[in-house]
Structures are given as structure tokens and as C-alpha cells.
Amino acid sequence: MIITRRTALAALGVSLLTPRSGFAQAANTIRIGILQDGSGPYSYLGEAGSVACAHQAAKEVSEASGLQVEFLTADHQNKPDIGVNIARQWLDQGVDALMEFNNSDVALAVSPLVAEKDRVILGNNVGSATFSGKACTANNTHWVFDTAMLARAVGTAVVEEGGDSWFFIRADYSFGKALTDDTTAVVEKKGAKVIGQVAMPLGTADFASALLQAHASGAKVVALAGGDLLNCVKQAEEFNLSGAGQKVACLIIYISDIHSLGLKATKGIELTESFYWDLNDRSRAFTKRVSAAMGGKSPNMGQAGAYSAVHHYLNAVADLGVAAAKASGRATVARMKQNPIQDDVLTHASMRADGRVVSDVYLFEVKSPEASKNEWDVYTVKKVLSPEEAWRPMSEGGCPLVKT
């Protein structure tokens, strides 16, 4: 059984949950708080799609195990202090797991509190590799992507294709810098040169100056690092960088972005994701189950990660028993690390000692309008990377849980 409640937001960002009839059932109910960007620049990356995917996972596990699951949602407004306040109120009221985030700074701020309260984090939209690196805890799990994976997957593949000189246009905040730094380390190790970079403030609409610098650099690869660069993708097509022999590589972009921008503007772009709806029969079946609740859209990898995270977490709860799972988040995460990850989203997936979920990762190229068969048929698979190829080794992450 799944119960849904959306919290009303007060000036601080959240209102206290009020007791109601049936509240006593919380002792037998797993409560999951979806803490996300509900109205800001990253809201479209998760929001209703992640909620739909999380609910689908809960429905499937509940039907098989009899678990009762309740969801709560709130908007952290991309402010760590608001995120911590919401998390504290939820945890004090018996929420067992927090998920989503859409913002690494919020996730990193909330993480110590969750560890202190011994609950669980399902970090399905957390980009910073630090979250399962130096900032890892025994209560954290980390899903579908991070800066280290994106850098290794895209950087290695593009250099091997001849991209031996790079210019970065990055978002001017921590995620954009981390993604640029991680990719720089990868491509330089492969023998490529980084000619330059330019940082653009959050919310920038006009990327003409950045694109002119990229064009003038003569770099073979113009890499876009950050989730706030969709206008840059559109304007790059207008600048005809490909006609000048320059390849655009998006280090982080979602299928929803490609759909929004259109194939004319994005054709030929190389990117990486750990999920795509049309990979195989399982991914297509999963998408069919959730698409109606998403208004006919296909889930992006972050939204699909919400399904995988909730599915695996609730299976661990069912194994342990609700009372034991509610008593110790660390024990629940330990069971998650022991259990195989079996769902219709990730392939060859497992959870490591640092909480990092690793899986196959796919290097895609965006199709031309002429090659696409329908509005969500947007990718051609160029390469499949195994977990060992795609993800940063635990020995390099600095997680204190990992014994070297």
C-alpha cells in the first residue's frame, strides 16, 4: 500500500507535518521523503518524473511483500540550509529515508544529519563524486551518475576518437567546476591538451562570447560542463562549430533536454547515460509502466534512478523486516550492499562498499532528425562501458569506509 502526501511550503520552505488519524501506523510503514528542486532551474530533471518512478517501485515491491510505504515531498529551493531544516523535521517525525536532491550541495549538507539519525539516503540525482568519495557515510547510497563517471566515460571515448584538444564552457558553481576538473584529469592522462575554459554564471542566456572563445581556440572538442547550459547547446548549433571541425561534447545532458531542444540543434552531440528507455526489452517495459504517470514522456536517467533506488531499498527492508530497517539505516544500507541489484533500469549493477552503485554505462550520439523514428528515438549507442571501465575505482575516491 502506498500513501502519498505533498507537504505545503511555508516561507522557510516547509511546514511541519501534522498528526492525523492513521499516523500510529508509521511503526509499520516505511516513510520516504523526496527532497528536491521543486521550482528552480533543476526541477525538470526530477520532480514529477522521479515521484512517478519512485511510486512505481514502491507499488511493485509492496504488491510482492506487503510493505506499506508513504512518500512526502518538499522543495529545498536549492538552499542547503532549507534542505537541512526540512530533513531535520522529517527525521524527527519518523521519516526513514531521504532521496532525490537534484543539488549536490544540499545532499552534502543533509548527509551528516542523516548519519547522526541513522537513517538512509538514496542519492539518485546527486552529481558530485565526493558524495561517495571523501564525504561517504555508512548511510549513503549513490545512484546512476556522478562527475567522475561522466568524465571517464565521455572524456576517454572522445579522446580515443581523436579529440586531442579541449575547450570547456562550464557552469560557474561547484558541480560545473568538479565536472570540468574531473574531465581535465581524464583527458590529460590520455594525452590530450586542455586549451582553455570559461565559466558562465547560473542563469546565463547569451553564450555568444563563450562560444566565440571556444571557436577561436581551435580546440577539436568544445565540452559543456553543467546542467545550466541548454541555451549554449542551442547557440552552438547556430555558430556551426561542427562546420569548423569542432565536436560538441555534453558532459551532462538528459534525454528530456534533447527532446526539448530538438534533434536539429543537438544532432551529433556525444553524451553518456546509464539508462535509456530503448536499450532493451526490460528498459522498454519499465518505460511503458511509468510513462502514463509522466504524461507520455520517457524518463531520464535521474528519474529512472529513483525507481532503482527505491526498488532496491524496499527489497532490503523486506529482507530485514520493517522494525529492524527502521531501527538502523546503517544495517539497511549494509543489506543493500549485500543484495544483488535486480531491476529493469540498470544493467550489471551492484552497490560497492562506498555506497556507489556501479553499472554499465552507454556512450550515445544524438540522431539526426532524419534518422529518428519517433519523438523519443534520439540516441544511437556508440559504445557500452562496463562498470570497471566507467566508474572511478574505490581506491581513488577517498571514502573512509574503504579499507585499502
N, C-alpha and C positions, 0 to 999 in steps of 0.2 A: 504494500500500500504506500502511495506517495502523497504527501501533503505539501501544498505549496503556500508560501507566504512571502509577499514582497513588502519589505519594510518601507514605511514612509520616511522621507528625509526631512530633518529639521535644519535649522540654519547651520548647525555644526556638521551636518552630513548624515545624521542617522537619528532615529527616535528609539527610545527604549522599547523592547518587546514587552507587551502586556500579557499577563497570565490570562488564560481562557479555559473554558471547560475542555477537558481532554488534555490539559497541559501535563497532568500527572503521568500520562502515558510516555513522557520523554524518557523515563527509565528503560523503556523497551523500544525506543525509537532512536535511530541514528539521525543526527541533525547535521546538515552540511550548509555552511554559509558561503554563498557565491559573492565574493568581494571583487568588484570590477569597475572599470571605467564605464559608467552608465550614460555619460553625456558629453564626454570630451573627445579629443582627436583620435583616441584609440578604441572608442566604444564599438565601432563597427567590426573590430577584429574578433570580438567575443560576444558580448551582450546576449541578445535573444537566441542566437545560434548556439552558444555554449550552454545556455539554460536548457534548450531543447535537447541537446545531445546528452547532458547530464541526466535529465529526466528519463530519456530513453534507456540509459544504462541502468538507472535505478529500477525502472519498470521490469526490465529483463531479469535482474538479479532478485528482485522482490518476488516475482512470479515463481522463480525456481527455489527460493529459500524461505519465503515468508517474512523476510525483513520488512519492518516499517521504516520509511525514510521521509524526512521532512527537509525541504530546502528553504533557505532565506536568501534574499538578495539585497545588496546595497551598493551605492555609488561612492567610491573613495575620492572622487574628483581629482585624481592624480596627485593627491597630497598625502605624504606619508603620515603626518600627524592625525589626519582624519581617518586614514586606514587603521592606524593603531587604536584609536578610540572606538571605532566600530568593532574591531576584533576583540578588544578587551570586554566590551559589553556582551558580545555574543558568547565568548568563552565563559564569562561569569554566569551566563544563563544556560549553560549546558550544551553549546554547540560543540560537536565532536571533531569536525574537520573544516578547514577553510580552503578555498580553491579559486582559481582563475587569475586575478590580479591585473593582467594587461600592462603592468608597470613594475619594472624590476626594483625601483627604489621603494615602492610600497611593500613589495614582497620581502625585501631585505629588512625593512623596518619592523614588519609584523613577525618575522621568523623567531627572534629571541623570545617574544612573548608566548608564542605557541609552544616552544620548547619548555619554557618555565611552567606552563599549564599542562604540559604533557599531552597535547592533542596532536593533530595531523595536518600537514599542509600538502595539498595536491596542486603543485605549481605547474599548471598546464599552459599558461601564457606568460611565462617569465623568461625573458631573453638573456639576462646576464648569466654567464657561465660561472660566476662567483657563487651563485646560489647553491650549486652542487660542488663547489670548489672550496675555497677558504672559508666561506660562510655556511658550509653544510652543517646540518644537525641530524641527530637520530630521528627527528620528527618530520624532516623534509623529504618530499619526493619531487622529482623534476621531469617534466614530460615534453616530448615532441621536438623541441629545438632549443638551442642556445647559441650564443655568439661564437663559441669555439667550433661547434658543428658546422654552422653556416660558413665560417671562414675556411675550415678544412675542406668542405665539400665543394664549394664554388671556387675557392682560390686554387686548389690543387687541379681541378678539372680544367679551368680556363688557362692556367699556365701550361698544362700539357697540350692544349690545343694551339699553343704559340703565343699566348698573351704574356709577353715578357716585359711589358712596361705598363704601369698602372697610375691612374689619377683618381683620387677619391673625392666625391662630393658627399659629405656626411652631415647628419643632423647634429646640431650643437647641444647635445645632452649626453648623459652617461652611457646610454645604450649605443648611440651612434659612434661615440669615441671608442668604446670597447670593441665594437664590431670592426671598426677600422684598424685598431691596434692588433686585434687577433688575426685579421686577414693579412695585414702587412707582414706579420711574423711568418705566416704560412708561405706567402708568395716569395718573400726574400729568401727563405730557406730553400725554395725550389729554384732559385737563381734569377728571379725576376727583379726588376727595379721599380721602386715607387718614386715617381717623378714629382708628385705634389699632392696637396689636398686643400680643400676649402670647407669650412664649417658654416652651416646655414642655420639661423635661429628657428626655433619651433614656430610653425605657422607661416613660414615664408611662402609667398605666392609666385614671385617672379625669380626664376633661376637663371636669367639670361647671363648675368655676369659670371656665375659659376660655370655655366656651360661654355662660355667664351674662353675661360681659363683652361677648361678641360680640352677644348678643341685646339687651343694654341700650344698646349703641352706636347701634342703629337703622340700621347700615350695610346697604345693599342687597345687598352681596356679602360673604360670610364666606369668606375664602380660606385654604385649608390648605396650608402650605408645608413639605414634608419627608416623607421616606419612612417615618416612625415614627408616623404619625397615623391608623392604621386604626381604633383604638378611638374616636378623635374622630369619624370618619365615621359609625360606628355610633351613637354617642351623639347626634350632630347630628340624626339621624332621630328619636330618642326625644324630643329637645327641640322637634321640629316647627318648625324655623326657616323652612321653606317656607311654613308656615301663617301666619307672621308677615311674609310678604312678603320674606324674605331668601333669596338664592340661594347655595348652597354651590358653590364652585369649587375643585377639587383641582388644584393646580399640578403635582403629580407623583403619579400613581397608575397602577397596571398592571392589565391585564386579569385577572391572577391574583388581585389584590386584590378586584376587583369580583366575581369568581366566588366567592371565599371569603366575602365579606361578604353576598352575595346582592342581588338586584335590589330587594327591598323596602326595604333600608337605603340603597341607592345611586341609586335611580331619580331622574332629573332632574339629576344631577351633570354638570357640564361639565368636560372634560379634553382634553388633546391628546396624541397619539402619532404617531410617524412610520411605524408599522406596525400593521396589524390583519389577522387571518387571513382575514376575509371581505370584503376590499376588492375583489378581482377574481379572475380565473381563476388568475393566477400566484401570488398570495398563498395561495389555497386549495390549489393543487398543492404548494407548499412545505410548508404545514402538514401535509398528508397524508403527505409524505415523512418528517417528523420526529416526528409525534405518537405513533407506536408506541413510539419510544425514550423518550418523555416520559410514558408511562403514559396516553396518550389525551388529555393536556392540550394546549391551544393555547399556542404560545409568546408571551411578552410582547415588547415592542419591544427590550428589552435582550438577551434571548436570541436573537431574530431578528437583532439586530445582530452577534452572534457569528458567525453564518453569513455575513453580508455581508462582515464584516471579513476573515475567513479566506479566503473565496472570492476576494476582490479581491487580497489579499496573495499568495496562492499563484499566481494568474494572472500577477502581476508577476514572481514568482520564475521561473515557467516561461518568460516572455519573456526574462529576463536570463540564465537558466541558474543552476543551483544554486550553482556555485562563485562566480560574481560576486555573487549575492544574499547569500551567507554572508560574503563579503569586506567588504561595505558595506551597512549598514542604510540610510544616507542615500541611496545610489543606488537602493535598492529602493523607498523611500518616494517618491523623485523619479519613478520609473517609475509608481508607483501614482497620483500626481497627474496624469501624462500620460494614463493609460489611462481610458477610459470605464468607469463602474461599471454592470455589467450582471448583475443577478441577479433573483430572484423576491421580494425583500423590499422594496427601496426603489424609489421612482418618481422619475424625473427627477433622479437623483443624480449628484453629481460631487464630487471632492476639491479643495479650494482650496489656495492657496499656504501657508496657515497650518495645513494638515493637517485642517481641519474638513470633514467630509463633510456636504454640504447636500442636501436632498431635499424633495419635497412633504411637508407636514405636515397632519394632519387634526384639526379640532375635532370632538369627539364629544359626544353626550349619551347618558347611560345610559338604556336602555329600562326600561319598567315590566315587571313580571312577566307581565302580560297580553300585551304586545307581543312577547315573546321566543318564538322557535320552538324553541330548544334551549338546553342549559346554557351554551354558549359564544356564543350570539347575544345580545350585550349592548349593542352600540353602534348608534346612528344617526349617520350623518355629517351634521353641520350645515354645515360649510364646509371647503373644500380651500384650503390656503395654499401658494402657490408657494415655491420656495426663496428668492426675493428678498423675499417678504413675511415668511417665518417666521424666518429666521436673521439674526443680528447681522451687519452689514456688516464686512468685514475691516478697514476703515479705523477702526472703533471699538473693535477688540479689543486693540490694542497689541502684536500679535505682531511681534517684531523681524525676522522673515523677510519681512514685507510692506513693500514699498517704496511710500511714499506721495508 
